[in-house]
């Protein structure tokens, strides 16, 4: 258990009777030698526990890159040769010059800041993440310039961190400090006194030993708080913790005998992570946590490649993940102009922006996979100033000038991420394009649902299957609820049955009991058809298994037909075991009003959205505001906001029925241009739909009596269909 005392530095005590981790503080008036001796004794006791569990995690033969760098510093991410090369590139290469100016300006603004003091040893202490982040910034500027002002500031923050009574107790705080202190120790090694090195080394070793035991699932035995993450292979907390553990091992290798154990444990866990990932590159936690976790995974992979000589980048998810970020970017006209403002879609726990970067992440992916599109997106985020600069220094290390920057103008306009089952459709790659996205995959993705029988990291997903969003001409029209304080299906653009939503709702994080049900019972949902050609994109999502059993939902097929360039038809086929009320939800941005009994109009400044109800023929309508309170502030184009009242359209069946069909036509228009005229006729299970627009008429025939759920619902009358450029069918 964690106990308080009057001392200043946290030490781990392994009790003879009952092993537990306790905070033991050093008195500030104690001499350095007395402090050093206390640290040494307690760290040695903990070292014996590491040996007990890690005896099989030693190198058979020390890897040559690492063994050749014993007593050589710096060696984490950069060597002295790399430092000299960066100095030259900053002088001679404009791109490096601009990145360096940005990094140095950030750090210069922080020079007047004092490292925060620890006023309480209780609570999560999440502010310590900032301390862990700042140390590499100051140290990097010192390496590049040799200016002692940065050295003094780096040492000030480094030694303050080392003397905090507690690292954490929140796991992210400890991870950030372990990493930041490791970098500071390595990069400043030659400018630290012998005494400073010793006390930093002992504290760092002690915290790494705690993290090693936590990574084995021994958190309860050792009373390590916030150590739940040890087998959450698809959760950003594990990625961050294990990267910090490995970094500490690389920093202290050759000085601390069990450092190789930490390295090999980290390497083993990272391989499990990589084996758990699907191939599509998508991330179930959303863009926000994609950047938050991936930065740390890349940090470890970079160190393993450099110091172990082991290239772990040969992984399909990693090869494809830059495309996940690329396709989830908002059209350029919607981006803000400073950090924390919007630049991406916000499925799952996301505030329409990255959590870290993501320029440096994309530069590393560009370098490893020769991906010019990733380089282009990194440049765009950098030039827009919407990146989050917590680790901006990595841009200078990871940028590869041999990889040119290439815009995505030649990439397909529809992208299907087949493991997560998110589909993104665009009218173009222009700055004011139309963008539509729907998600209909199991919460962890198909691969993880298959290989795990427990929750591998689902806290940040939402109960949002068959939910979609729409932006057009620089404006949000149909919106997601973002990083919300309470997860509810009713905040999403999907279906409620008898007022009930999907598994996972009702709590701050995705409901724990429902996670267990989903993973143990293998509750799946899926995109069962996706196709694209020059006339239309078409998607079918099946979501019935994502609702609780007592709802009795037997079928929820959502069809999305995108008639290019600007018409969307949403068709939902719903069946239940017992008569039920079905509610169709649409959450909007702007002002929403009723035009006639079947037509509604959303206006967001100079962009409008026509909403035309074709089916059911009789229904109940409600228009109201949904209040959204964000856990962290949402980025908009111009500001950060804590909450928002979102106009909401609810279309409900008039009576309880066993089955129903919703058909809704959506059409965005700019500058109040006219919307299409919609007419239809029903005949024996078929529906004829006419869309008249711009002196043209599109005729469609819908057949609701198909042989298979994945069969196409419609055909275009009088038009010769072009060959599909993409066709995917999943038989479930």
N, C-alpha and C positions, 0 to 999 in steps of 0.2 A: 504494500500500500504506500501511498505518497504521504509523508509526514513533513511538517514544517519545523524548522529550527531557526536559529539566528544567524546561521552561517551563510556564506556568499556563493559557493559553487556547489552545484548538485553532484553528488557522488552516488554510485550504486553500491549498496551493501548486500552481500549474499550471506544471509543468516545461516548458522550451523544447524539450527533446529528447523527453521522454515525459511526457505529461500524467497526473498522478496526484494523488489527494487524500491529504495527509499531515497528521498532527497536529503542529502547531507551537505550543509553549506559551510564554506570556509569563512572564518572571521577576517574582515579586511585588515585588522591590525596584525594578523599573523605574518611571520616572515615568509619570503618566497620559499625557502628550504622546507619550512614546516608544511606549507601548502603543497609543494611538490611531493613530499613524502606521503601525505594523506591521499592525494590523487593516485600515486603509484600503488599504494597498498590496496585501495578499493578497486582500482582498475585490474590489478593482478588477480584478485578474488573472482572478478567477473570473467577474466581471461580463462580461468580454469573451467568455468561453465561452457564457454565457447569451445574449448578443446574437447569437452565431453561430447558435445553434439556435432562438432565439425571435424572430427579426426579423419573422416573420409573425404574431406573437401580440400585437401592440400594438392599442390601441383605434383604430378609425377615427374615432370621436368619443367622447370621454370621457363616461361615463354621468353624467347630471345629479345623481342622489343623491350619488354619490361625489365628483364634482368640486366640488360645493357644500360638502363637508365637509373639503376640504383645510385643514390647520392647525386643524381643529376636533377636540377630544377631550373626552369619550369619544365613540366612534362605532361600536364593535364591539358588536353586539346591543342596546346602549342608548346614548341621548344624554343630555345633561344634563336635558333636558325629561322624559325617561323616568325619570331618577333622582328628580326632584322629584315625579313622579306616584307612584312607588313609595313614597316617604316618606309621602305623603298616604294611600295605600291601606293601608299598614302601620298607620297610626294609626286609620283609620276602618273597615276591612273585616276581619272576624274571620278569614276564611280566610287573607288575607295576613298578618295578625298571627301566626297559628299557624305558618305557613311560615317567617316571619322569626324567630320564637323558636327554631325548630328549627335554622335555618341559623346563627344567631348562637351558639347553644349549642355546635354543632359546632366553630365557629371559636374560641370562647373556650377550649374544651378543648385546642386546639392552640397557644395563645399561648405556652406555656412550651417548646414544641419548637423546637429549633434545626434549620435546614436541614442535611441530611446532607452531610458533606464527602466528597470523592472520594478514596478511598485507593488506588485502582488504576485504571489506564487500559486494562486488559485485561478481557475478559469482556463480558457482555451489558448490564450496568449497568441492569437493569430497574427498580431502585429509583428511577431518575430520573423514572419516570412519576408517582410520588407528588409530586415537586417541581413538575412541570408542572401537576398538579391543584390543589395548595395555593395557588398564586399567585392565581388568580381568586377563590378564597374570601376570602382576606385583603383583596384589592383591592375586592371587592364590599362587604364590611362597612365598609370605609372610605368608599366612595361613599355608602352609605346613612346612616352615622352621622356622618361627618366626624371621628371619633375618631382622633387621631394614633397611638394604640397599634396600630391595624390598618394604618395607613400604614407605620409603622416595620417591622412584621412583614412586610408585603407587599414592601417594598423589600429587606429582609434576604434573603428567599427569592429574589427576582428577581435581585438582584445576585450572589448566590451561584451561581445557575444560569448566569448570563452568564459567570462566571469558571471554570466547570468546564472542565478540559482537553479533554474529549470529550463531545459530546452523543450518546449511544448507547453502543456502536456498534450495539446492537439498534435496529431501525427504529422500534419503538413508543416507545422512550425518546426518540429524537430528535423524533418527531412530537409527543409530549406536551409536550416542552420548547418546541418552536416555537410551539405553540398557547398554552401558558401564558404564555410571555414576551411574545407578541404582545398578549394581553389585558392583562397587567401594564403593558406600555409604553403602550398606549392609555389605559387607565383611570387610570393614575397620572401621565400625561404632564405635567400642570400642576404636579405636586409633585416632579418630578425636576429635578435641576440640569442645566444645559447639558451638562456633562461626562458625567453619567450617561446622558442621552439618547443622546449620540453613541456611547458604547461599547456600549450596548444595541442601538442601531440597526445598528451595524457587525456585531456578532455575529449578530444575527437575520438580517440580509441575507445573511451568509455561509452560514448554515445553510440558509436558504430556497433559495439558489442551488444548494447541494448537492442538495437535495430536488427542485428543478426538473430537474436533469440526471438524477437517478435516475428521475423520473417519465417520462422519454423512453426509458427502457431502456438508459441509458448507464452503468449501474452498474459493469460490467466494465471499460469503457474508463477510467473514473475511479477504479477501485478503491474503490467505495462499498460497504461491507458491508451485508448484509441489504437488498438492493434488488431482490429477486426479484419483488416484488409489482406491478410497474409495469403489467402487463396482466391482473392477477387481478381482474376487474371484479366478481366475486361472492365477494370475500374481505375480511374486516374490515380487514386491514392496509392495503389500498389506500384504503379509505374514510377511514381515520384519517390516513394520510399526505397525501392530496390535500386534505382539509379543513384540515390544519395549513398546507399550502403556501398555499392561498387566504387563510387568515386572516392570515398574515404579509404577503401582498400588500395586503390591505385596511388593515392597521395602518400600513404604511410608504408607502402611495400618496401621492404628492405630495412625498415626501422622498427616495425611492430610485428612480432612473429605470427600472429593470427590474421594479418591483413590478407594473406592469400586465401584464407577461409571465407572471408567476406566477399572477395572477388569471385570465387567459384560459386558461392551461394547465389550471388547476384546474377552470374552468367547462367546458372541453371534455371532460375526463375524467369529470366528474360526469354530463354528458349521456350519455356512453357507458354509465356505470353504470345510469342510469335506463332506457335503451333495452334493457338486458340482462335486466331483471327481468321475471318473469312477472306476471300480473295478480292472482294470488290473495292476495298479501300474506304468504305463508309464507316461511320462511327455512331453507335446508338445513343451516346450521350449528347449528340449535337455538336455544332461547330465550336461552341464555347469551350467545352471540355475536350474536344479533339485537340485543340491547340494546347490546352493546359497539360494534358497527359503526354501528348506526342513529343513536345519539346524535351521532356525528361527521358523518354525512351531513346530519342535520337542522341541525347547527351551520352547515355551509356553506350549505345552502339558505336558512336564516334570513338569513345575511349577504348572499347574492346578492339576495334579495328586498328587503332594506333598502337596500343600497348600490349594486347594479347596476340596481335597478328591474326585475329579471327574476324572474318567478314560475315556478319549476320544480316547484312542488307539484302541477301538473296531471299526475298519474301514477297509474295504476290500482293499482300495487303499493302505493304510499304510501297511497292512499285506503283500502285494505283491510287494511293490515298491523296495525292496532290489533286487528282481529278474530283475527289469528293469536295475539297475546299473550293476548287474552281467553279464547279457547277452550282454550288450553294451560294456563290457570290450574287449579291443584288446587282441589277443594272447600274452602271457607273454613275448615272445622274442622281441616284438615290443615296450615294455615300455621303457621310459627313466629312468634316475637314479637320478633325482632331481626334486624338485617342478617346476611346469609349463611345464614339458615335457609330452609327450603323454602317455595315457594309456586307451583311450576309443574312441568309434565311435563319429562322430561329426555332426550328423543331427541337423538342426536348428542352432541357434546362439551358437556354441560350438567350442572351440579351441583344441579339442581332449584331454581334461582334465576336471577335476572338477574345480569349482570356489572356493569352500570351502571344505577342507577335502579331501576325504569323509570318512576317517577312523572313526571319532567320530559319524557321521551319521549312518554308518553301525553298529557300536557297540551298539548304542541305539536301532536300529531295531532288532539286534540280541537278545538283552536283553528282549525287550518287547514281541517278538514273538518266542523266543527260536529257532532262525534261525541260524543254524551252518554254512550255506553257507555265510551268511552276515558276520559272525565272521571271516571266512576264507578270504574273500575279504578284510576286514579291515586289517587283518594281512599282506596280500600280498602288499597292498598299503603302509602300514606303513614300511614294510621291504624294499620296493623298493625306498622309499624316494620321491615318486612322489606326495604325498598328499600335499595339500595347508594348511599350519599350522596356519592360522589366528585364529582358535579356538581350537588349539590342546589340551589345558587344559581339554576340555570336554571328551577326551579319558579316563582320569583317573577317572572321575566321572561316565561316562556311561558304561564303560567296566564291563561286568558281567562274572566272571571266571567260573560260573556254566554252561555257554553255550560253548560247545567244538567247535573247529574249524574243519570244514569238507570241503574238496575240492568238486567241483561240478561234479566229474567224473561220478556219477550215475544219473545226471539230463538229460532230453531229449536234443538232439542236435539241435532240432528246437523249437523255442519259438514264439508264436503268441500273441501279446498284442492286444486284441480284441477291446478295446475302441479307442486307438490311431491308430490301424491297422498298426503296424510295425511287420514285420516277420524277425527273425534272424535265419540263418542256419549255422551250423558249421560242419566241417568234424570230429572234436574231440575236447576235452578240452586240448589238448597238447599245448606246448609253441609255436609251429610253424604251428598251424592249419589253414585251409582255413575257412574264415568267409565271409558270404554274408548277406546283409540286404536290404530289400525293405520296403518303407513306402507308404501307400495309404489310409490314413484316413483323415476325415475332419480336418481342422487346429486345432480346440480345442478338438477334439475327439468327438465320437458319442453322448455321454451323454450330454456334454455341448452344442452341436449344437441343441439338442432337447429342453433343458430347458431354454436356454438364447435366448433372441431376440436382444441382444446387444453384443458388443465385451467384453468378460470377461477377456481378457488378451492375445492378439494374436501378440503383437509387435515382438516377437522373433522367430516366425515360418517363414518358407521359402515357396516360390512358387515351391514346389518340389514333387508334387504328382506323384506316380509311379517311383520315383527316387530310384536308388540302388547304393550300394558301394560293393567293393570286396577287400579283403586282402588275401594273401596266403604266406606261408613259410617265415613269418617275414617281408613282404614288402606290402606297399600300391600298388594296381594296378589300381582300379577304385575308384575315390575319390569324396568327397563332397567339397563344397566351404567353409564350416566352418563359422566362425563369420565374415561375409563379410561386406564391407562398403555399398554396394548397392545390394539389393536382386533382382536377375534375374533368371528366369527359364532357360535361356541359359547357366547358370553356373552349371546346374544339368544334370544328366543322364536320361533324359526323352525326351519328344517330343515337338517340335515347329510346329505350323500350320501357314503357310504363314508368317513365321518369328516371330509369336506372341507366348508369353508364357501364363502362368496361372494367375489367379486372385491373387493379392497380390504383384506383382513385381513392380519395378521401383523406390523404395525409400529406405532410410536407414533402416526403420522399415517396417514390413509388411503393405502394402498400406491401409490407413485408410478407404478410400471410399470402397475398395473391402471387407474389414472386414464387413462393414455394409451390403453389398450385400449378403455375405456368410451367415451371421447370420439371417438377416431378411427373406431372400428367402430360407433358409435352404438348401443351396447348399452342397450336400454331395458327397462323393466318398468313396470307400470301398474295402477292401479285401473281395471278394465274395466266394472264395474257398481257403482253406489251408488244405493240407494233408501231412502226413509224414509216411514213412515206411522204411524198411531196404534198399530198392533199390533206392528210390527217395523221395525228398520233392517237393511239387508243390503248387504254389500260383497263383491266378488270382486277379488282381486289376482293378477296373473300375474307370476311372478318368475324364470322359468327362465333368461333371458339374463344374469342377474347372477351365475351360477356359471361357473367356468372351463370351457373346452371339454372338458378331459380328464375332467370329471365326467360328461359325456354326458347332462345333464338336458334332457329334451325338453318337459316340462310341470310346472309348479308352480302350480296354481290353489289359492289359499286363499280359502275362503268363510267369512265371519263373519256369523252370524245372531243378532241381538239381539232376543230375544222379551221385550218390555217387560212388567214393569219390571226383571227381574233374572236372566234366563237367557241364556247365551251358548253358541252351538254353533259350534265351529270344525271345518271340513271341509277337508282337504287332498287334492287329486288330484295324484298324482305319477307321472311316467313317465320312464324312462331308456333310452338306446340299448342298454345292456348290463345284465345282472342286477346289482343293487346293494342295499346295505343303507341303509335310510332311518331317520333318527333325528329324533324329534319332541321339542323341548326346551321346558321351562317353568321359569323362574326365579322364585322366590317370596320373600316376606318373612314370617317367622314360623317355625313348626315344621310339618314335613310328614311324614305317616305314611300307611302303607297300611292300608286298611280291609278290602278283599277283593281278589280277583284283578283286578277292573276298576275299583275305586273307591279314591280317595285323598282325604285331607282335610288342608287347610292351616288352621292356627289362628294368627291374629295378634291376641293379646289377646282382645277380645270379638267378633271377626269371624272367620268361617270361610269357606272356599271348598271346595265339593265339586268334585272332578275325576273325571268318569266317562268311561271309555274305551268307546266303542261299537264302533269299528273301529280297527285290524284285529281279527279274532276271536281271533287268537293273536299274542302279542308278547312281547318281553323288557322287563323293567322294571329301571331303576336309580334309586336315590335317593342323592344325594351333595351335598356342599357345593361350590359354585364360589367360589373366592376372588377378590374384586375389589379391586384396588389403584387408588385414584383419583389422577389426576395433580394435581388440586387438591381440597381437602377437599369432600366431599359434605355438603350441608345436609340435615338431617332436621328433624323438628318441634322437637326440643329441643337439638340439638348439631350440631357439625361433626365428621365422621369421615373418617379417612384410608383405611380399608379396611373390607370387610365380607365375611363368609362367607354366601353366598346358597344356601338349600336349592333343589336342582334336581331336577326329574323328567325322566327320559329314557325315552321309549317307542320301542322299535326293532323293526323287522321281524325275525322269527325267522331267516329265510333271505334270501339275495340273490334279488331279484325284479326284473322289468322295470317293474312298476307296483304301486302300492298306494294305499289310501285310509285316511286317518286321520279319525276323527270323535270329537271330545272335547266333552263337555258341561261347562260351568262354571257354578256357581251360588254367589254370595256370600250370606251370611246374617249377621244381627246377633244378638247375645245367644244364640247356640247354638240358634237356631230350626231346625226340621226342614228338610231338603233334599228336592227332588223325587225321586220314584221313576221310574226310566227303564227302559223295555223297548222291544224292537225285533224286527222280523222281516224277513228278506231274501227277495226273490223275483225272479229273472231281471232283474238290473240295477237293481232298485228296493229301497228300504228303507223300511219303515214304522216310525215312531218315535212312542212314546207317552210323554208327560211328565205325571205325576200330581202335583198340588201344590195345597195349600189347597182341597181338595174340588173341584178342577177337573181336567179332562184336556185336554191339547193333543195333537192327532194331526197328524202330518206325513208327507208322502210325498216321498221323495227319488228323483230320476231321474238316474242317472249316465250316461245315453245321450242327451245333449242334442245339438241340431244345431250350436249355437254355444257357444263357451266363455263368452260373456257372458250366455247365457240363464240364467234363474233355475233353481237346482238343486232347489227344493222347492216344495210348496204346502201350505197349511193345510187340513185336512180338516174339513168341517162348519162352517167359519167364512166369513162374507162379508168379503172383504178390503176395507178402506177405500181411498179414492183416495190415491195417493201425493202427498205434499207435496214430494218431491224425487225425481227420477229422472234418472240420468246413465248413459249407455252409451258406452264407447269401443271402437270396432271396430279391432282390431289384428291 
